[in-house]
Amino acid sequence: MHRYVARANVDHYIQLLNGSDLAPHDRSTVTKMLITEEDKLSHDLEHLEFAEHRAANGRARVNHVRSLREGFSFGTSEREQADRLLVNIENLQTLLEDFCHRLRERINSRGL
């Protein structure tokens, strides 16, 4: 049961971090909570597939937000907002990729 809750929490925190309406302190808190939940899942291959799927979705989101940002002219408030959102999405993607890497390392160190 705890795996289901941890996965649901990961998805919820990713959703929160994908938004642009979190204050920096709240973003930091949610990021820490995401890392805590990811650590709960870092024990077997089943969770690696879950993590890799989230990372793949994140890569698609980074590319999508980057494309949208390019539609705004430099120096506009829309471009500045899109830049901030892109930085947030890229930071989240780094967390997701790091989680996949850590999980692969743990699994590989077991000699499966």
N, CA, C and O atoms as a MOPAC input file, in Angstrom:
PM7 MOZYME 1SCF
protein

 N      0.81300 1    -1.19600 1     0.00000 1
 C      0.00000 1     0.00000 1     0.00000 1
 C      0.85600 1     1.25900 1     0.00000 1
 O      0.50900 1     2.24400 1    -0.65100 1
 N      1.99800 1     1.23400 1     0.74200 1
 C      2.82200 1     2.43800 1     0.80700 1
 C      3.38200 1     2.80900 1    -0.56500 1
 O      3.62600 1     3.98600 1    -0.82800 1
 N      3.59300 1     1.82000 1    -1.45100 1
 C      4.08100 1     2.11500 1    -2.80100 1
 C      3.05600 1     2.92900 1    -3.58000 1
 O      3.40400 1     3.87800 1    -4.28300 1
 N      1.79300 1     2.54800 1    -3.44700 1
 C      0.73900 1     3.27200 1    -4.13400 1
 C      0.68700 1     4.71800 1    -3.64600 1
 O      0.58500 1     5.64500 1    -4.45000 1
 N      0.75700 1     4.90700 1    -2.34500 1
 C      0.71700 1     6.25100 1    -1.77000 1
 C      1.93800 1     7.05300 1    -2.21500 1
 O      1.81200 1     8.22400 1    -2.57200 1
 N      3.10900 1     6.43600 1    -2.19600 1
 C      4.32300 1     7.13900 1    -2.61400 1
 C      4.23500 1     7.53800 1    -4.08300 1
 O      4.60700 1     8.65400 1    -4.44400 1
 N      3.75500 1     6.65300 1    -4.91600 1
 C      3.60300 1     6.98500 1    -6.34200 1
 C      2.58800 1     8.10500 1    -6.53700 1
 O      2.82000 1     9.02500 1    -7.32100 1
 N      1.48200 1     8.03400 1    -5.83800 1
 C      0.47100 1     9.09600 1    -5.93400 1
 C      1.05400 1    10.42500 1    -5.46400 1
 O      0.80000 1    11.46800 1    -6.06600 1
 N      1.82900 1    10.38200 1    -4.39600 1
 C      2.46400 1    11.60500 1    -3.90800 1
 C      3.45700 1    12.16200 1    -4.92500 1
 O      3.49800 1    13.37100 1    -5.15300 1
 N      4.25300 1    11.29100 1    -5.53400 1
 C      5.20400 1    11.74400 1    -6.56000 1
 C      4.44700 1    12.44700 1    -7.68000 1
 O      4.82100 1    13.54600 1    -8.09000 1
 N      3.39300 1    11.82300 1    -8.17100 1
 C      2.60900 1    12.43700 1    -9.24800 1
 C      2.01900 1    13.77600 1    -8.81500 1
 O      2.01300 1    14.73400 1    -9.58900 1
 N      1.52900 1    13.84200 1    -7.59600 1
 C      0.94200 1    15.08900 1    -7.08300 1
 C      1.99800 1    16.18900 1    -6.98600 1
 O      1.74700 1    17.32500 1    -7.38900 1
 N      3.16600 1    15.86400 1    -6.46000 1
 C      4.22900 1    16.86400 1    -6.31700 1
 C      4.74600 1    17.31500 1    -7.68000 1
 O      5.05800 1    18.49100 1    -7.86600 1
 N      4.83900 1    16.39500 1    -8.62600 1
 C      5.24300 1    16.76900 1    -9.98700 1
 C      4.23100 1    17.75800 1   -10.55900 1
 O      4.60500 1    18.76600 1   -11.15900 1
 N      2.96900 1    17.46300 1   -10.37000 1
 C      1.92400 1    18.35800 1   -10.87100 1
 C      2.06000 1    19.74900 1   -10.25100 1
 O      1.96000 1    20.75300 1   -10.95600 1
 N      2.28400 1    19.81400 1    -8.96000 1
 C      2.46200 1    21.11000 1    -8.30000 1
 C      3.68000 1    21.84900 1    -8.83900 1
 O      3.62000 1    23.05300 1    -9.08900 1
 N      4.77500 1    21.13500 1    -9.01600 1
 C      6.01000 1    21.76300 1    -9.48100 1
 C      5.95600 1    22.16000 1   -10.95200 1
 O      6.72100 1    23.02100 1   -11.38600 1
 N      5.07400 1    21.55300 1   -11.71400 1
 C      4.90400 1    21.93200 1   -13.11600 1
 C      4.21500 1    23.28400 1   -13.26400 1
 O      4.30300 1    23.91500 1   -14.31700 1
 N      3.54200 1    23.72100 1   -12.23100 1
 C      2.86400 1    25.00700 1   -12.28700 1
 C      3.81300 1    26.16200 1   -12.06000 1
 O      4.94700 1    25.97700 1   -11.61900 1
 N      3.34400 1    27.33600 1   -12.36100 1
 C      4.17700 1    28.52800 1   -12.18700 1
 C      3.71700 1    29.37900 1   -11.02100 1
 O      4.24300 1    30.47100 1   -10.80600 1
 N      2.74300 1    28.89400 1   -10.26600 1
 C      2.14900 1    29.72800 1    -9.22500 1
 C      2.64100 1    29.42800 1    -7.80900 1
 O      2.04400 1    29.89500 1    -6.83900 1
 N      3.72200 1    28.65400 1    -7.67700 1
 C      4.27700 1    28.37300 1    -6.35100 1
 C      5.29900 1    29.44000 1    -5.97300 1
 O      6.13900 1    29.82900 1    -6.78500 1
 N      5.21500 1    29.89800 1    -4.75300 1
 C      6.23500 1    30.81000 1    -4.23700 1
 C      7.53800 1    30.03700 1    -4.08100 1
 O      7.51400 1    28.82000 1    -3.89600 1
 N      8.67300 1    30.72600 1    -4.15300 1
 C      9.96500 1    30.02100 1    -4.04900 1
 C     10.08400 1    29.12800 1    -2.81000 1
 O     10.59600 1    28.01300 1    -2.90600 1
 N      9.62200 1    29.60000 1    -1.65700 1
 C      9.70000 1    28.78500 1    -0.43800 1
 C      8.83000 1    27.53300 1    -0.57400 1
 O      9.25000 1    26.43900 1    -0.19400 1
 N      7.62700 1    27.69400 1    -1.11100 1
 C      6.73100 1    26.55200 1    -1.30500 1
 C      7.31400 1    25.56800 1    -2.31800 1
 O      7.21000 1    24.35400 1    -2.14000 1
 N      7.92700 1    26.09200 1    -3.37800 1
 C      8.55100 1    25.23700 1    -4.38900 1
 C      9.66600 1    24.40600 1    -3.74900 1
 O      9.81200 1    23.21900 1    -4.03900 1
 N     10.43800 1    25.03700 1    -2.88800 1
 C     11.51900 1    24.33100 1    -2.19500 1
 C     10.95800 1    23.23100 1    -1.29800 1
 O     11.48900 1    22.12100 1    -1.26300 1
 N      9.89600 1    23.53800 1    -0.58000 1
 C      9.26600 1    22.55300 1     0.30600 1
 C      8.71000 1    21.36900 1    -0.48400 1
 O      8.92100 1    20.21600 1    -0.10700 1
 N      8.00400 1    21.64900 1    -1.57100 1
 C      7.43500 1    20.57800 1    -2.39400 1
 C      8.55100 1    19.74600 1    -3.02300 1
 O      8.42300 1    18.52800 1    -3.14000 1
 N      9.63100 1    20.38700 1    -3.42200 1
 C     10.76900 1    19.66100 1    -3.99400 1
 C     11.35000 1    18.68400 1    -2.97900 1
 O     11.65100 1    17.54000 1    -3.31800 1
 N     11.50700 1    19.12900 1    -1.74500 1
 C     12.01400 1    18.23900 1    -0.68800 1
 C     11.05400 1    17.07000 1    -0.46200 1
 O     11.48700 1    15.93600 1    -0.25800 1
 N      9.75600 1    17.35000 1    -0.50000 1
 C      8.76700 1    16.29700 1    -0.31200 1
 C      8.82700 1    15.29700 1    -1.46900 1
 O      8.68500 1    14.09200 1    -1.25900 1
 N      9.03600 1    15.79700 1    -2.68900 1
 C      9.17100 1    14.92000 1    -3.84900 1
 C     10.37100 1    13.99800 1    -3.68700 1
 O     10.27000 1    12.79600 1    -3.93400 1
 N     11.49200 1    14.54600 1    -3.28000 1
 C     12.69900 1    13.73400 1    -3.10400 1
 C     12.48100 1    12.66800 1    -2.03300 1
 O     12.93700 1    11.53500 1    -2.18500 1
 N     11.79800 1    13.01900 1    -0.96800 1
 C     11.49900 1    12.04700 1     0.09800 1
 C     10.66200 1    10.89800 1    -0.44000 1
 O     10.93300 1     9.73600 1    -0.13900 1
 N      9.65000 1    11.21500 1    -1.23100 1
 C      8.79700 1    10.16300 1    -1.78800 1
 C      9.55700 1     9.32500 1    -2.80700 1
 O      9.37100 1     8.11000 1    -2.87200 1
 N     10.41700 1     9.96600 1    -3.60800 1
 C     11.21600 1     9.19900 1    -4.56100 1
 C     12.11900 1     8.21100 1    -3.83200 1
 O     12.30000 1     7.07800 1    -4.27700 1
 N     12.67900 1     8.64200 1    -2.72200 1
 C     13.55000 1     7.74300 1    -1.95500 1
 C     12.80000 1     6.51400 1    -1.45800 1
 O     13.38600 1     5.43800 1    -1.33800 1
 N     11.53300 1     6.66200 1    -1.17300 1
 C     10.73200 1     5.51800 1    -0.73500 1
 C     10.57400 1     4.48600 1    -1.84600 1
 O     10.34500 1     3.30600 1    -1.58100 1
 N     10.69800 1     4.93900 1    -3.09000 1
 C     10.49700 1     4.05600 1    -4.24200 1
 C     11.79600 1     3.50400 1    -4.80500 1
 O     11.78500 1     2.81000 1    -5.82200 1
 N     12.89500 1     3.79800 1    -4.16700 1
 C     14.19200 1     3.48700 1    -4.77100 1
 C     14.70700 1     2.09600 1    -4.39900 1
 O     15.87300 1     1.93900 1    -4.03600 1
 N     13.83600 1     1.09000 1    -4.49200 1
 C     14.26600 1    -0.23000 1    -4.04400 1
 C     14.13900 1    -1.35000 1    -5.05800 1
 O     14.74400 1    -2.40400 1    -4.85900 1
 N     13.38200 1    -1.17900 1    -6.13900 1
 C     13.30500 1    -2.28800 1    -7.08500 1
 C     13.00100 1    -1.83900 1    -8.49800 1
 O     12.65100 1    -0.68500 1    -8.74400 1
 N     13.14200 1    -2.77800 1    -9.42400 1
 C     13.02500 1    -2.51300 1   -10.84700 1
 C     11.65300 1    -1.96000 1   -11.23100 1
 O     11.55400 1    -1.11900 1   -12.12500 1
 N     10.62000 1    -2.41300 1   -10.58000 1
 C      9.27000 1    -1.93900 1   -10.87100 1
 C      9.20000 1    -0.41400 1   -10.76100 1
 O      8.53100 1     0.24100 1   -11.56000 1
 N      9.88000 1     0.13300 1    -9.78900 1
 C      9.85400 1     1.57800 1    -9.58700 1
 C     10.73200 1     2.30500 1   -10.59000 1
 O     10.50500 1     3.48100 1   -10.87300 1
 N     11.72800 1     1.62400 1   -11.13000 1
 C     12.55300 1     2.23200 1   -12.16800 1
 C     11.69200 1     2.52900 1   -13.39500 1
 O     11.81300 1     3.59600 1   -13.99700 1
 N     10.85000 1     1.61300 1   -13.75300 1
 C      9.95800 1     1.83600 1   -14.88800 1
 C      9.04200 1     3.02500 1   -14.63200 1
 O      8.81600 1     3.83700 1   -15.53000 1
 N      8.52000 1     3.13400 1   -13.43200 1
 C      7.68200 1     4.26900 1   -13.03100 1
 C      8.47700 1     5.57000 1   -13.16700 1
 O      7.99000 1     6.54400 1   -13.74200 1
 N      9.69600 1     5.58000 1   -12.64000 1
 C     10.53900 1     6.78000 1   -12.67000 1
 C     10.90900 1     7.15300 1   -14.10600 1
 O     10.87700 1     8.32800 1   -14.47000 1
 N     11.25200 1     6.16900 1   -14.90900 1
 C     11.62400 1     6.45900 1   -16.29500 1
 C     10.45500 1     6.99800 1   -17.08700 1
 O     10.63400 1     7.85500 1   -17.95300 1
 N      9.26300 1     6.51000 1   -16.80400 1
 C      8.07300 1     7.03200 1   -17.48000 1
 C      7.85400 1     8.49900 1   -17.10400 1
 O      7.54500 1     9.31900 1   -17.96800 1
 N      8.01200 1     8.83000 1   -15.82600 1
 C      7.84600 1    10.22100 1   -15.38700 1
 C      8.91900 1    11.11800 1   -16.01000 1
 O      8.63700 1    12.25300 1   -16.39600 1
 N     10.14600 1    10.60700 1   -16.10700 1
 C     11.23100 1    11.38200 1   -16.71500 1
 C     10.97200 1    11.61000 1   -18.21300 1
 O     11.23200 1    12.69700 1   -18.72900 1
 N     10.46300 1    10.59100 1   -18.90200 1
 C     10.13800 1    10.74200 1   -20.32800 1
 C      9.04000 1    11.77900 1   -20.53100 1
 O      9.11400 1    12.60400 1   -21.44100 1
 N      8.02600 1    11.73000 1   -19.67900 1
 C      6.96800 1    12.74200 1   -19.75500 1
 C      7.53300 1    14.12900 1   -19.48500 1
 O      7.13200 1    15.10600 1   -20.11800 1
 N      8.46500 1    14.20900 1   -18.54300 1
 C      9.09200 1    15.48700 1   -18.21400 1
 C      9.89600 1    16.04700 1   -19.37600 1
 O      9.86600 1    17.25000 1   -19.63200 1
 N     10.61500 1    15.17800 1   -20.08200 1
 C     11.38100 1    15.64300 1   -21.24500 1
 C     10.44600 1    16.21800 1   -22.29900 1
 O     10.74800 1    17.24100 1   -22.91400 1
 N      9.31800 1    15.56200 1   -22.50600 1
 C      8.34000 1    16.07200 1   -23.47100 1
 C      7.79700 1    17.42800 1   -23.01300 1
 O      7.59500 1    18.32900 1   -23.82700 1
 N      7.56300 1    17.56500 1   -21.71200 1
 C      7.05300 1    18.83900 1   -21.18800 1
 C      8.08600 1    19.94800 1   -21.35200 1
 O      7.73000 1    21.06500 1   -21.73000 1
 N      9.35300 1    19.66400 1   -21.07800 1
 C     10.40800 1    20.67300 1   -21.26900 1
 C     10.40600 1    21.14000 1   -22.72300 1
 O     10.44300 1    22.34200 1   -22.98900 1
 N     10.36400 1    20.20900 1   -23.65000 1
 C     10.37000 1    20.56600 1   -25.07300 1
 C      9.13600 1    21.38200 1   -25.45000 1
 O      9.22500 1    22.33300 1   -26.22800 1
 N      7.99800 1    21.00900 1   -24.90200 1
 C      6.75300 1    21.72200 1   -25.20000 1
 C      6.81400 1    23.15800 1   -24.66500 1
 O      6.48300 1    24.10100 1   -25.38500 1
 N      7.22800 1    23.32400 1   -23.42600 1
 C      7.30500 1    24.66000 1   -22.82900 1
 C      8.34200 1    25.50800 1   -23.56300 1
 O      8.13400 1    26.70300 1   -23.77700 1
 N      9.44900 1    24.89400 1   -23.94300 1
 C     10.47700 1    25.62000 1   -24.69800 1
 C      9.91000 1    26.11600 1   -26.02400 1
 O     10.17800 1    27.24800 1   -26.42600 1
 N      9.13100 1    25.28100 1   -26.70600 1
 C      8.49900 1    25.68900 1   -27.97100 1
 C      7.51600 1    26.83100 1   -27.75600 1
 O      7.49000 1    27.79100 1   -28.52600 1
 N      6.71600 1    26.72300 1   -26.71400 1
 C      5.76200 1    27.80000 1   -26.42600 1
 C      6.47400 1    29.10500 1   -26.12100 1
 O      6.04900 1    30.17000 1   -26.56900 1
 N      7.55200 1    29.02500 1   -25.36100 1
 C      8.30600 1    30.22000 1   -24.99900 1
 C      8.82600 1    30.93100 1   -26.23900 1
 O      8.85200 1    32.16100 1   -26.28400 1
 N      9.23600 1    30.17800 1   -27.23200 1
 C      9.77800 1    30.77700 1   -28.45300 1
 C      8.73800 1    31.59400 1   -29.20900 1
 O      9.09500 1    32.40000 1   -30.06800 1
 N      7.46400 1    31.40000 1   -28.90600 1
 C      6.41000 1    32.15900 1   -29.55300 1
 C      6.24900 1    33.57300 1   -29.00800 1
 O      5.50900 1    34.37700 1   -29.57400 1
 N      6.93300 1    33.87800 1   -27.92200 1
 C      6.83400 1    35.20300 1   -27.31400 1
 C      8.05500 1    36.04100 1   -27.67400 1
 O      9.17100 1    35.52800 1   -27.74900 1
 N      7.83900 1    37.30500 1   -27.89100 1
 C      8.93000 1    38.22800 1   -28.22500 1
 C      9.79100 1    38.50400 1   -27.01000 1
 O      9.30800 1    38.54100 1   -25.87900 1
 N     11.08600 1    38.70000 1   -27.26500 1
 C     12.01900 1    39.05500 1   -26.19900 1
 C     11.58300 1    40.37000 1   -25.56000 1
 O     11.12500 1    41.29100 1   -26.23600 1
 N     11.74100 1    40.43100 1   -24.23300 1
 C     11.45100 1    41.65800 1   -23.51100 1
 C     10.00600 1    41.83300 1   -23.09300 1
 O      9.67500 1    42.80300 1   -22.41200 1
 N      9.13200 1    40.90500 1   -23.49100 1
 C      7.73000 1    41.01600 1   -23.09800 1
 C      7.50400 1    40.30100 1   -21.77000 1
 O      8.27600 1    39.42500 1   -21.38200 1
 N      6.44400 1    40.68700 1   -21.08600 1
 C      6.13300 1    40.03300 1   -19.81100 1
 C      5.77300 1    38.56500 1   -20.02900 1
 O      6.03200 1    37.72400 1   -19.16800 1
 N      5.17800 1    38.26100 1   -21.17600 1
 C      4.83400 1    36.87400 1   -21.47500 1
 C      6.09100 1    36.02600 1   -21.62700 1
 O      6.13900 1    34.88800 1   -21.16000 1
 N      7.10800 1    36.58300 1   -22.28200 1
 C      8.36900 1    35.86200 1   -22.46300 1
 C      9.05000 1    35.65300 1   -21.11100 1
 O      9.58600 1    34.57600 1   -20.84800 1
 N      9.03100 1    36.66800 1   -20.25900 1
 C      9.63900 1    36.54400 1   -18.93200 1
 C      8.93600 1    35.46900 1   -18.11100 1
 O      9.58600 1    34.68300 1   -17.42200 1
 N      7.61300 1    35.43700 1   -18.18400 1
 C      6.85700 1    34.40900 1   -17.46200 1
 C      7.16700 1    33.02700 1   -18.03000 1
 O      7.33100 1    32.06800 1   -17.27600 1
 N      7.24700 1    32.92600 1   -19.33900 1
 C      7.57800 1    31.64400 1   -19.97400 1
 C      9.00300 1    31.20900 1   -19.60700 1
 O      9.26400 1    30.02100 1   -19.41800 1
 N      9.91300 1    32.16900 1   -19.51000 1
 C     11.28500 1    31.84300 1   -19.08900 1
 C     11.30000 1    31.27700 1   -17.68000 1
 O     11.98800 1    30.29200 1   -17.41300 1
 N     10.54700 1    31.89100 1   -16.77500 1
 C     10.48800 1    31.39900 1   -15.38600 1
 C      9.89300 1    29.99800 1   -15.33500 1
 O     10.39800 1    29.12600 1   -14.62800 1
 N      8.82100 1    29.79000 1   -16.08500 1
 C      8.19900 1    28.47000 1   -16.12300 1
 C      9.17800 1    27.43800 1   -16.67700 1
 O      9.27600 1    26.33000 1   -16.15000 1
 N      9.89600 1    27.79300 1   -17.72600 1
 C     10.85100 1    26.85800 1   -18.31700 1
 C     11.94200 1    26.49800 1   -17.31500 1
 O     12.32500 1    25.33200 1   -17.22200 1
 N     12.44400 1    27.45600 1   -16.57400 1
 C     13.46100 1    27.17100 1   -15.55900 1
 C     12.89900 1    26.19600 1   -14.52600 1
 O     13.57800 1    25.24700 1   -14.13400 1
 N     11.66200 1    26.42800 1   -14.08300 1
 C     11.04100 1    25.53000 1   -13.10600 1
 C     10.89900 1    24.11900 1   -13.66600 1
 O     11.18600 1    23.14100 1   -12.97500 1
 N     10.45800 1    24.01500 1   -14.90500 1
 C     10.25800 1    22.70600 1   -15.54000 1
 C     11.60200 1    22.00700 1   -15.73900 1
 O     11.70600 1    20.79700 1   -15.53800 1
 N     12.62600 1    22.75900 1   -16.13100 1
 C     13.95300 1    22.15900 1   -16.29800 1
 C     14.53000 1    21.69600 1   -14.96100 1
 O     15.18100 1    20.65300 1   -14.89800 1
 N     14.30000 1    22.45600 1   -13.89700 1
 C     14.76100 1    22.03500 1   -12.57000 1
 C     14.06700 1    20.74900 1   -12.13200 1
 O     14.70000 1    19.84400 1   -11.58900 1
 N     12.76600 1    20.67900 1   -12.37300 1
 C     12.02600 1    19.45700 1   -12.05500 1
 C     12.56300 1    18.28800 1   -12.87100 1
 O     12.70800 1    17.18100 1   -12.35300 1
 N     12.85500 1    18.53000 1   -14.13700 1
 C     13.37400 1    17.46700 1   -14.99200 1
 C     14.71200 1    16.95000 1   -14.47100 1
 O     14.98400 1    15.75000 1   -14.52400 1
 N     15.52900 1    17.84200 1   -13.97900 1
 C     16.80400 1    17.42300 1   -13.39800 1
 C     16.56600 1    16.48900 1   -12.21800 1
 O     17.26000 1    15.48400 1   -12.06900 1
 N     15.58800 1    16.81900 1   -11.38200 1
 C     15.25400 1    15.94300 1   -10.25000 1
 C     14.79100 1    14.57100 1   -10.72800 1
 O     15.20000 1    13.54700 1   -10.18200 1
 N     13.94300 1    14.55500 1   -11.74000 1
 C     13.42800 1    13.28100 1   -12.25300 1
 C     14.54200 1    12.43800 1   -12.86500 1
 O     14.59600 1    11.22600 1   -12.65600 1
 N     15.42500 1    13.07600 1   -13.61600 1
 C     16.54500 1    12.34600 1   -14.22300 1
 C     17.49900 1    11.84100 1   -13.14200 1
 O     18.00600 1    10.72300 1   -13.23600 1
 N     17.74600 1    12.65100 1   -12.12300 1
 C     18.61300 1    12.22100 1   -11.01900 1
 C     18.01700 1    11.02600 1   -10.29100 1
 O     18.73900 1    10.10300 1    -9.91400 1
 N     16.70400 1    11.03800 1   -10.09300 1
 C     16.04500 1     9.91500 1    -9.43300 1
 C     16.23000 1     8.63700 1   -10.24600 1
 O     16.53400 1     7.58500 1    -9.68400 1
 N     16.04800 1     8.72100 1   -11.56300 1
 C     16.25400 1     7.54400 1   -12.42000 1
 C     17.69100 1     7.04300 1   -12.29300 1
 O     17.93200 1     5.84200 1   -12.17600 1
 N     18.62600 1     7.96300 1   -12.31700 1
 C     20.03600 1     7.59300 1   -12.21000 1
 C     20.32300 1     6.90700 1   -10.87000 1
 O     20.98400 1     5.86900 1   -10.83200 1
 N     19.82600 1     7.48800 1    -9.77100 1
 C     20.05200 1     6.88700 1    -8.45200 1
 C     19.42000 1     5.50000 1    -8.36600 1
 O     20.01400 1     4.57700 1    -7.80900 1
 N     18.24200 1     5.35900 1    -8.90500 1
 C     17.54800 1     4.07500 1    -8.86500 1
 C     18.28900 1     3.03300 1    -9.69600 1
 O     18.42600 1     1.88700 1    -9.26900 1
 N     18.76600 1     3.41600 1   -10.87500 1
 C     19.55500 1     2.49300 1   -11.69200 1
 C     20.82500 1     2.06300 1   -10.96300 1
 O     21.20300 1     0.89200 1   -10.99600 1
 N     21.47900 1     3.02000 1   -10.30700 1
 C     22.70200 1     2.71900 1    -9.55100 1
 C     22.42000 1     1.71800 1    -8.43800 1
 O     23.18300 1     0.77000 1    -8.25300 1
 N     21.34600 1     1.91300 1    -7.70500 1
 C     21.01600 1     0.99600 1    -6.60700 1
 C     20.70000 1    -0.39100 1    -7.12800 1
 O     21.12900 1    -1.39300 1    -6.55600 1
 N     19.95400 1    -0.44400 1    -8.20700 1
 C     19.60100 1    -1.74400 1    -8.78400 1
 C     20.83200 1    -2.44100 1    -9.32700 1
 O     21.01800 1    -3.63800 1    -9.10800 1
 N     21.67900 1    -1.69800 1   -10.03600 1
 C     22.90100 1    -2.28900 1   -10.60200 1
 C     23.87500 1    -2.73800 1    -9.51300 1
 O     24.58800 1    -3.72500 1    -9.69100 1
 N     23.91000 1    -2.03100 1    -8.40200 1
 C     24.84300 1    -2.40500 1    -7.32900 1
 C     24.41700 1    -3.70000 1    -6.64200 1
 O     25.22800 1    -4.34200 1    -5.97500 1
 N     23.16500 1    -4.08300 1    -6.79800 1
 C     22.67800 1    -5.34500 1    -6.22500 1
 C     23.05300 1    -6.53300 1    -7.09100 1
 O     23.01600 1    -7.67400 1    -6.63100 1
 N     23.41400 1    -6.27500 1    -8.33900 1
 C     23.80300 1    -7.37300 1    -9.24000 1
 C     22.61900 1    -8.15400 1    -9.74900 1
 O     22.69500 1    -9.37600 1    -9.87800 1
 N     21.51500 1    -7.47100 1   -10.04600 1
 C     20.34500 1    -8.17500 1   -10.57700 1
 C     20.63800 1    -8.64000 1   -11.93200 1
 O     19.78700 1    -9.26000 1   -12.57000 1

